[in-house]
Structures are given as structure tokens and as C-alpha cells.
């Protein structure tokens, strides 16, 4: 069982990032999640929900994948603040979409 908790440094970085993105619309959440993956290289569904205020992380990950991001899902178990273990996804950024080059 993987009981790794979010480090205080990562929590602070995610909160800081969240404060830079105003709004809760889908587009803002997609951009916020992409920025978090770039910054941290991986993020769990719990971290995205708790620290980024993204309440459907899997949907936003699908949106990023549809946009060409290569993101790996690893299953992990974490304990919530209520001391309950949950199996959740850890999303790992492998590669961003190729930028189209001007001719």
C-alpha cells in the first residue's frame, strides 16, 4: 500500500498555481492541470481535487489526452484526511503534444 502524502512543498506549489488561474470553467481547469503536470511531473486525483479545486480530474486528463498529451495513469492507495484508504490514479506527464512548426 502506498501511503505517500503530498509534501508541504508540493501542496504550497499547487495552491500557488491554483491562485494564478482564475475561474472554474473547463478550459481553465484543463490549463491549470497541464501547468501542474509540467511543474510537478505527476499529480493524483486527490491532489487535483484538494489543492487545485478540480473536481473531475479524470475528465480533464481525458481532455488533455485528446489534445495530444501523453499521460500515464498509475494506481496508488492514499489515506484521506478522514483516515480512509482510497485507490486513486496518479497521472504522470510523459510527453506534451508536438508543436506544429511554421513552414
Secondary structure, 3 states (H helix, E strand, C coil): CCCCCCCHHHHHHHHHHHHHCCCCCHHHHHHHHHHHHHHHCEEEHHHHHHHHCCCCHHHHHHHHHHCCCEEEEEEEEEECCCCCEEEEEEEEEEECCCCCCCC
